[in-house]
Amino acid sequence: MYSKIALSNIKKSYKDYTIYFLTLILAVCIFYSFNSIDSQKALIDMKSSNAKYISKITELMSGVSIFVSIILGSLILYANNFLIKKRKKELGIYMTLGMGKRKISRILVAETSIVGGISLIAGLILGMAASQVLSAFTLKLFDVSMNEYRFTVSISAIGKTILYFGIMFLLVMIFNAFVISKYKIIDLLAADRKNENMKFKSPVIYLSSFLLSAASLVLAYGTILKIGIDTRNPMFMPSLILSIVGTVLFFFSLSGVILYIVNNNKNVYLKGLNIFVVKQINSKVNTNFLSMSLICLMLFITILVLATGISLKKNYEVGLEKITPFDASLIVYGDDKNREDALNKINFKIGKNEKYVTYNEYESVVELKDLFRTGDNILKHYGASFVKISDYNKMLKLKGEKEINLNKDEVLILSNYNKLVKPINEELKNSSKVNIKGKEYIVKNNKAIEGNLDTFIGSDNYCTIVINDEFLHGCKVFKSVVNIMYSDKNREENNKKYEEITKNSINGKYKSLNIPHIYACSKDDIYSHEKGSTTSILFVGIYLGIVFLITSMAVLALQQLSEASDSIERYKSLKRIGANKKMINKTIFLQTLIYFSLPVMLALIHSVIGVAVVNKEISNYSQIDIRFSALITALIFAVVYAGYFYTTYTGYKNIVKNSI
């Protein structure tokens, strides 16, 4: 019997359930998709160290999914609370007819079970399709051929999705039973007569708060743009806090400021039903300013992550070529004797299938500000190390490149740090002469030669001067390096050899040998590690970004639909004074559009600043082009925004239409 009543209620109120269904289906779809990554056979079968990162990504997704399930569970409870509030009168009639609270709870349990079951099935079907797109995207990220792609369904992801959402729906059932037990018949029957009182503070408070919010945001923006992502800077954290405070003050004061401005423009205020629209927006923003602030910040994170994530990964991995000129490098911090002694003590042997050269890097004897005789503030903080031209030519020969001859008064300047490359190139454009220890030298290259001198996980070549050998006679060596190129054979075995050296050095295995610090790495391991790391971060970012986007849009939608139910008496009054259907629908459209747009607009402003800061930070290492990411972000955002906006507008109209 309860199932029949529940099914009848769902059929009768299916329009009210639209947002609830949409949110549940999208939540299930996203949850399944990101937890089914490990099901793609091509990724499982990868015969490289990339394979271990698939396992790590899967573990990471499992951990993040717990956090995501808390967000989605809270959202489902929030949406369910909206439905209960809307049906108070219906539940009151059940009680009036003699139905006990326990029986009403059973009906709600049956409804939750039916809605949950339908949403799970629909979400999983949609998720299976979405997961194929995600699998193809993952294969692309790891440079696996699409010929290896196969349609797959993850049984473990289905089980996990059913378990997590089953727990969520169980919590909803418990919540419903608790809420019903607290209601009284009189409160339920009179629910639609209760209306929210609009309490407005003095315009001075709103205007002062708005000016304070604007000042806070401008100050926060300016500071963040100046210091960048420098967590060690004492102004970094206060700037973030100031931006959050500014956001909250913005939404707190916005409704009052809009009302004040429009109220002072009688041509706008008294035109059509604008007075009604402004009062409605004022009421809801004034009531929900905290939730709108949170939504704005969530949308900001979503836009920032999605707009920069893909391009950041792509551009960063393109930069890997610059930092890995050799198949492997072994670095010993000390001179030749230290290097030979250290390598002998760890029993290091160059393999038969390996070609190698050695070079020394000498300590800086000149600062860049003296090298170029410049006032550039950036160059003031860096010095230049030195390398012999004979060593540099050995490296060029190993790479199969043409050797370079230097006259006694000539040097080469190398740099792989974008922050320095630009000012160095500007200096070289103005003059090809540099000053080294009181003597002028001509720079043979008119631009800084970019790239590392060894294979290293980061850009360790800030500025290196290649000079004739005799200049460095008696200078102190601070780093001695062995650069290696493989033949096609035993590549994996060679990689393991160098990985083992670094592992032993970090674990302290060489400590008893009384040798300087040793570091070794291979090109393949750097590529694998960086791709695994950037892909993991990208996946988490996209996962949370889409969840935040859905959550934000769903909360905005539910708040608007809740407002529709609370404002029925006002719409009845509009109809009594002669407002026709077209005029009422226009007010609904404007309210919904403005309410949806306010947090999005401020989030976009935040995002412009955020993208600029990220771009500035990353440009120190590689150039970033966010056009592709921005296009994808705009597409995802537009689809979700338009879907929720249209559904909310349609639902709002139906609520008003059926009530007046």
DOLUMDREN-822522 format. One record per residue (C-alpha): x negated, y, z. Coordinates in pm, whole numbers, padded with zeros to 5 digits, always signed. Example, Ala and Ser with C-alpha at 12.3 -4.5 7.8 and 13.67 -1.06 7.14 Angstrom:
// residues 2
-01230-00450+00780-01367-00106+00714
***
This chain:
// residues 660
+00000+00000+00000-00274+00246+00099-00459+00180-00227-00143+00257-00429-00086+00584-00242-00454+00675-00280-00449+00598-00653-00128+00798-00694-00284+01094-00511-00594+01085-00731-00383+01074-01049-00167+01359-00924-00465+01573-00820-00718+01470-01084-00771+01835-01184-00870+01917-00825-01117+01628-00833-01291+01750-01152-01578+01933-00978-01610+01648-00727-01626+01389-01007-01867+01598-01216-02104+01650-00924-02096+01284-00818-02153+01153-01172-02444+01390-01235-02594+01309-00894-02577+00932-00958-02715+00980-01312-03017+01183-01197-03084+00957-00898-03083+00640-01110-03288+00792-01393-03579+00900-01175-03583+00577-00976-03593+00356-01287-03928+00476-01427-04100+00150-01342-03860-00051-01559-04021+00049-01891-04228-00252-02000-04475-00043-02201-04573+00144-01885-04605-00174-01679-04831-00335-01939-05075-00045-01977-05431-00178-01970-05596+00123-01818-05624+00297-01485-05314+00492-01587-05116+00186-01476-05189+00249-01109-05043+00598-01141-04713+00456-01263-04699+00264-00938-04786+00581-00744-04519+00781-00928-04264+00510-00846-04362+00522-00477-04350+00901-00484-04005+00897-00641-03884+00661-00367-04009+00898-00099-03866+01208-00268-03535+01024-00321-03483+01012+00056-03502+01392+00065-03283+01415-00247-03025+01182-00091-03002+01416+00212-02938+01712-00021-02682+01521-00227-02520+01374+00084-02476+01723+00228-02334+01841-00105-02085+01551-00117-01972+01628+00241-01936+01995+00145-01729+01907-00164-01518+01660+00033-01450+01925+00298-01317+02152+00023-01073+01881-00089-00954+01819+00267-00899+02191+00322-00700+02216+00001-00475+01924+00102-00395+02034+00456-00027+02093+00382+00004+01753+00211-00153+01582+00514+00080+01779+00743+00382+01649+00551+00252+01291+00598+00240+01351+00974+00588+01508+00974+00724+01196+00807+00585+00989+01092+00258+00867+00949-00012+00836+01213-00361+00987+01184-00515+00640+01154-00298+00557+00852-00380+00893+00692-00750+00815+00748-00701+00483+00572-00550+00661+00271-00847+00897+00260-01086+00602+00294-00912+00432+00000-00933+00755-00204-01303+00794-00123-01367+00431-00221-01186+00469-00554-01347+00803-00638-01687+00673-00527-01653+00353-00730-01549+00535-01047-01826+00794-01003-02088+00525-00941-01992+00328-01252-01971+00638-01474-02292+00784-01326-02485+00459-01373-02372+00428-01735-02475+00787-01804-02795+00730-01602-02890+00428-01813-02873+00647-02122-03060+00934-01952-03328+00697-01820-03416+00594-02177-03487+00958-02260-03693+00986-01941-03882+00665-02027-03966+00799-02374-04077+01126-02212-04299+00931-01968-04458+00730-02250-04534+01057-02426-04695+01203-02114-04927+00902-02083-05003+00894-02458-04849+00547-02498-04723+00467-02848-04347+00490-02892-04370+00160-03079-04401+00000-02735-04069+00149-02621-03790-00094-02528-03439-00035-02398-03443-00141-02032-03214-00142-01731-03363-00130-01382-03185-00368-01146-03382-00232-00849-03279+00128-00935-02914+00020-00963-02938-00149-00622-03105+00155-00466-02847+00391-00616-02555+00181-00490-02715+00155-00143-02789+00526-00106-02456+00647-00240-02274+00375-00048-02422+00523+00272-02318+00872+00159-01959+00761+00095-01951+00581+00430-02052+00908+00599-01775+01086+00406-01520+00832+00536-01640+00879+00895-01630+01256+00847-01274+01243+00712-01154+01026+01002-01316+01269+01249-01164+01577+01082-00814+01424+01067-00831+01334+01436-00886+01702+01522-00598+01847+01316-00259+01943+01459+00063+01931+01252+00130+02303+01295-00219+02393+01166-00181+02170+00863+00167+02293+00765+00071+02660+00809-00264+02628+00632-00150+02794+00311-00016+03092+00504-00348+03165+00667-00553+03411+00476-00902+03536+00521-00927+03883+00667-01163+04107+00478-01378+04292+00729-01595+04568+00591-01871+04751+00772-01961+05114+00724-02088+05205+00372-02397+05351+00541-02493+05005+00675-02453+04848+00331-02642+05123+00148-02924+05122+00405-02951+04742+00385-02955+04755+00004-03236+05014-00001-03427+04810+00256-03384+04493+00046-03505+04673-00266-03809+04808-00081-03885+04463+00067-03865+04291-00272-04076+04557-00450-04342+04536-00177-04337+04154-00183-04358+04146-00565-04647+04394-00572-04844+04207-00305-04793+03863-00464-04889+03997-00809-05204+04147-00659-05329+03857-00444-05183+03567-00649-05152+03219-00499-05416+03272-00233-05288+03095+00079-05597+03205+00273-05510+03573+00225-05344+03705+00544-05082+03886+00331-04967+03575+00142-04727+03431+00398-04584+03771+00509-04514+03845+00140-04316+03523+00101-04121+03592+00422-04058+03949+00305-03921+03822-00029-03682+03586+00154-03567+03862+00391-03522+04094+00091-03308+03830-00084-03082+03784+00220-03045+04161+00266-02966+04197-00104-02665+03965-00087-02559+04097+00253-02541+04454+00122-02442+04387-00241-02065+04359-00191-02049+04683+00008-02266+04870-00243-02056+04750-00540-01736+04852-00359-01882+05192-00271-02006+05265-00626-01689+05145-00801-01466+05316-00545-01634+05647-00626-01570+05597-00997-01192+05622-01017-01183+05563-01394-01325+05214-01336-01170+05141-00998-00812+05220-01099-00829+05064-01446-00620+04749-01493-00675+04503-01208-01035+04608-01139-00944+04709-00784-00830+04350-00721-01141+04196-00881-01378+04417-00680-01199+04338-00354-01209+03965-00429-01582+03968-00512-01648+04186-00208-01464+03943+00018-01645+03628-00099-01997+03773-00127-01956+03937+00213-01853+03599+00362-02103+03377+00177-02413+03598+00160-02630+03340+00339-02530+03053+00110-02575+03279-00195-02925+03372-00074-03011+03002-00039-02865+02928-00384-03069+03213-00535-03392+03076-00385-03308+02722-00502-03242+02848-00854-03570+03042-00843-03761+02723-00756-03574+02536-01030-03650+02795-01299-04014+02834-01192-04083+02459-01186-03903+02379-01511-04033+02686-01696-04399+02623-01611-04418+02249-01538-04439+02091-01883-04658+02364-02035-04879+02372-01725-04943+01998-01755-04998+02015-02130-05237+02310-02121-05424+02178-01819-05487+01843-01990-05605+02018-02308-05867+02184-02086-05998+01843-01980-06200+01826-02301-06409+02122-02186-06496+01967-01851-06581+01619-01988-06848+01663-02260-07005+01324-02178-06867+00977-02110-07011+00991-01759-07234+01207-01541-07429+01130-01226-07513+01435-01014-07774+01446-00738-07810+01766-00537-08186+01814-00537-08477+01806-00783-08609+01530-01014-08795+01350-00735-08484+01348-00517-08282+01214-00808-08525+00933-00892-08565+00840-00526-08189+00839-00470-08114+00630-00779-08381+00378-00684-08243+00345-00331-07889+00272-00456-08026+00033-00722-07875+00233-01008-07960+00106-01356-07871+00253-01695-07697-00015-01902-07815-00139-02240-07507+00008-02406-07564+00353-02255-07763+00647-02389-07864+00917-02144-08049+01244-02088-08139+01428-01769-08142+01797-01691-08205+02026-01396-08001+02326-01298-08195+02600-01120-08076+02827-00845-07948+03173-00930-08209+03447-00934-07975+03711-01077-07624+03838-01009-07387+03905-01298-07349+04272-01203-07726+04313-01249-07736+04089-01557-07502+04319-01749-07560+04637-01544-07183+04666-01521-06932+04807-01278-06679+04530-01347-06540+04425-01008-06492+04062-01114-06857+04013-01209-06980+04155-00878-06900+03836-00687-07085+03581-00904-07441+03480-00983-07591+03294-01280-07776+02962-01264-08044+02862-01519-08115+02568-01749-08419+02504-01970-08365+02523-02345-08542+02187-02381-08289+02023-02146-08000+02195-02324-08118+02069-02664-08142+01715-02527-07775+01739-02430-07678+01875-02772-07862+01589-02938-07688+01331-02716-07352+01477-02823-07458+01470-03190-07470+01850-03221-07731+02073-03381-08020+02187-03160-08089+02558-03100-08420+02746-03114-08478+03043-02884-08740+03313-02920-08923+03425-02607-08689+03720-02558-08366+03529-02633-08117+03351-02406-07782+03173-02431-07496+03245-02193-07250+02969-02105-06930+02986-01900-06627+02766-01857-06439+02980-01605-06173+03186-01781-06177+03451-01511-06540+03525-01608-06528+03436-01980-06316+03741-02065-06531+04008-01892-06853+03839-02012-06726+03849-02371-06632+04215-02328-06985+04293-02205-07143+04100-02494-06919+04285-02737-07053+04617-02608-07417+04506-02590-07612+04191-02670-07884+04278-02418-07901+04153-02059-08140+04230-01774-08310+03939-01597-08551+04031-01316-08633+04367-01471-08685+04241-01826-08442+04275-02116-08334+03968-02313-08117+03938-02624-07816+03706-02597-07821+03491-02910-07449+03404-02889-07203+03691-02925-06949+03509-02705-06989+03290-02398-07032+02924-02496-06748+02745-02317-06775+02401-02165-06939+02215-01878-07296+02090-01890-07187+01767-01727-06869+01564-01686-06710+01697-01371-06354+01703-01236-06340+02084-01237-06486+02387-01412-06822+02402-01234-06993+02619-01497-06918+02972-01381-07214+03123-01565-07528+02947-01684-07819+03107-01868-08017+02887-02107-08368+03026-02126-08717+02925-02242-08884+02663-02023-09178+02877-01904-08945+03128-01734-08829+02861-01487-09177+02746-01388-09186+02726-01009-08812+02795-00968-08610+02583-00726-08383+02308-00860-08054+02268-00677-07890+02006-00899-08032+01722-01106-07798+01545-01349-07793+01232-01563-07552+01262-01859-07446+00937-02024-07281+00835-02352-07140+00483-02397-07139+00257-02697-06798+00102-02768-06870-00201-02549-06815-00244-02173-06642+00094-02130-06420-00022-01842-06715-00190-01669-06926+00126-01696-06643+00339-01558-06616+00113-01252-06991+00149-01191-06972+00528-01162-06647+00519-00967-06813+00286-00716-07104+00530-00664-06872+00817-00572-06662+00592-00349-06971+00472-00160-07098+00829-00124-06766+00953+00016-06730+00653+00251-07076+00718+00395-07231+00396+00267-07543+00584+00149-07582+00778+00474-07844+00542+00617-08055+00568+00298-08152+00928+00377-08069+01058+00029-07899+01382-00086-07534+01394-00182-07454+01195-00498-07150+01239-00716-07060+01040-01027-06757+01031-01251-06653+00920-01598-06449+01094-01862-06188+00815-01860-06139+00835-01483-06103+01214-01492-05844+01192-01771-05658+00915-01591-05667+01087-01251-05564+01427-01382-05287+01289-01603-05158+01077-01316-05165+01370-01074-05009+01625-01309-04742+01375-01419-04654+01294-01057-04622+01662-00969-04424+01729-01287-04182+01443-01215-04120+01558-00858-04074+01915-00980-03825+01822-01252-03641+01583-01017-03600+01840-00739-03538+02121-00989-03244+01946-01153-03103+01841-00813-03132+02200-00687-02965+02328-01004-02671+02085-00975-02638+02157-00602-02641+02534-00654-02384+02527-00932-02161+02284-00740-02163+02500-00426-02081+02812-00628-01797+02625-00798-01654+02490-00472-01672+02830-00307-01477+02982-00595-01215+02706-00591-01184+02742-00215-01136+03116-00267-00859+03039-00516-00670+02836-00256-00721+03106+00010-00601+03385-00222-00270+03240-00347-00066+03500-00157-00264+03776-00326-00192+03633-00672+00176+03604-00580+00168+03973-00492+00006+04052-00827+00283+03867-01007+00550+04049-00806+00415+04389-00908+00425+04293-01276+00086+04137-01362+00131+03891-01647-00047+03560-01704-00310+03710-01936-00403+03980-01683-00429+03730-01399-00645+03496-01608-00873+03787-01693-00925+03866-01324-01007+03499-01261-01257+03493-01548-01430+03813-01431-01449+03694-01069-01592+03358-01166-01842+03510-01410-01966+03773-01163-01984+03527-00873-02181+03275-01081-02408+03544-01226-02518+03730-00912-02755+03464-00766-02874+03371-01116-02972+03729-01200-03185+03778-00887-03332+03427-00932-03439+03525-01285-03611+03839-01152-03789+03628-00888-03887+03383-01164-04041+03652-01387-04272+03745-01099-04335+03379-01011-04423+03281-01369-04655+03583-01400-04839+03482-01080-04869+03116-01185-04982+03221-01533-05247+03450-01384-05374+03175-01153-05392+02906-01419-05545+03141-01676-05865+03130-01467-05907+02774-01596-05702+02747-01915-05449+02944-02117-05086+02854-02056-04810+02882-02312-04466+02851-02150-04255+02895-02464-04170+02525-02496-04102+02485-02122-03894+02802-02118-03685+02674-02410-03621+02339-02239-03541+02518-01910-03298+02753-02084-03127+02457-02252-03089+02256-01929-02980+02564-01739-02728+02668-02005-02570+02320-02023-02531+02281-01645-02427+02645-01593-02171+02640-01877-02031+02303-01761-01976+02414-01403-01859+02762-01501-01596+02631-01744-01479+02362-01502-01454+02616-01220-01269+02871-01432-01024+02606-01555-00974+02467-01203-00925+02814-01059-00659+02894-01323-00477+02567-01256-00470+02625-00880-00323+02974-00926-00085+02863-01202+00056+02573-00997+00098+02787-00687+00268+03099-00821
***
